[in-house]
């Protein structure tokens, strides 16, 4: 059985429960290689449909990778959220720009002349 809470197995009870849950929440069952999965649907306009699709993708990522894979950028002043897709699970920054900015600041701190040298 899959560890994902969003995947229904071949068990007819699980499929029926997933179908009922989908009807109650406005979702639909999607057949994937891993089995049936609930996919969110809805939204009255393009922005609403995008919000539903993003929430569905976040729920799927949470079920597949766990809450430890979600983080907040460690760069100052950035506080963007990100999904850590690295193998080691050690991502600290949301993008390369924040990573480079923090690396440059650390380099400048290390190479700043000490007060005694002035």
Helices and strands as residue ranges (DSSP letters): E 7-8, H 12-25, E 27-32, E 35-40, H 46-65, G 67-69, E 70-72, E 81-83, H 96-110, G 115-117
